[in-house]
Amino acid sequence: MDEDVVLTTQEAIEYLRISKPTFLKYIRLGRINAVKAGNGWRIHKAELHRFLKLGRSNKANAY
């Protein structure tokens, strides 16, 4: 299953097309759930899908 794939920090920021500082800010704020592993973070791809879906619904509610 594609959603069970675990991504590294670098893979996640490339997938989301955001900067590393922005990615780390979203983790700190609790908008993205991730696990600290060594010097980086590990994130399920399903979590990134949830984050993107949530962002779309928030934008729709802003108008």
C-alpha positions as CSV (number, residue, x, y, z in Angstrom):
1,M,0.0,0.0,0.0
2,D,1.4,3.4,-1.0
3,E,0.2,5.1,2.2
4,D,2.3,2.7,4.4
5,V,5.5,4.2,2.8
6,V,7.7,6.0,5.3
7,L,9.5,9.1,4.0
8,T,12.6,10.9,5.2
9,T,12.6,14.7,5.9
10,Q,14.2,15.3,2.4
11,E,11.7,13.1,0.6
12,A,8.7,14.7,2.4
13,I,9.8,18.3,1.6
14,E,10.3,17.3,-2.0
15,Y,6.9,15.7,-2.1
16,L,5.2,18.7,-0.5
17,R,7.4,21.2,-2.5
18,I,8.0,23.3,0.6
19,S,11.2,24.5,2.3
20,K,12.8,22.5,5.2
21,P,12.2,25.4,7.7
22,T,8.5,25.4,6.7
23,F,8.3,21.7,7.1
24,L,9.9,21.8,10.5
25,K,7.5,24.6,11.5
26,Y,4.5,22.5,10.6
27,I,5.9,19.6,12.7
28,R,6.5,22.0,15.6
29,L,2.9,23.4,15.3
30,G,1.5,19.9,15.2
31,R,0.1,20.3,11.7
32,I,2.2,17.3,10.5
33,N,2.7,14.3,12.6
34,A,6.2,12.9,12.4
35,V,8.6,10.8,14.4
36,K,12.2,12.0,15.2
37,A,14.7,9.4,14.0
38,G,18.4,10.1,14.4
39,N,19.1,13.5,12.8
40,G,15.9,13.7,10.8
41,W,12.2,12.9,10.8
42,R,10.2,10.1,9.5
43,I,6.7,10.6,8.1
44,H,4.1,8.2,6.7
45,K,3.0,9.2,3.2
46,A,-0.6,8.9,4.4
47,E,0.1,11.7,6.9
48,L,1.2,14.0,4.0
49,H,-2.0,13.1,2.1
50,R,-4.0,14.0,5.3
51,F,-2.1,17.3,5.6
52,L,-2.7,18.3,2.0
53,K,-6.4,17.3,2.2
54,L,-6.8,19.3,5.4
55,G,-5.1,22.4,3.8
56,R,-7.5,22.3,0.9
57,S,-10.6,22.2,3.2
58,N,-9.2,25.1,5.3
59,K,-8.7,27.2,2.1
60,A,-12.3,26.5,1.0
61,N,-13.6,27.7,4.4
62,A,-11.5,30.9,4.3
63,Y,-13.6,32.4,1.5
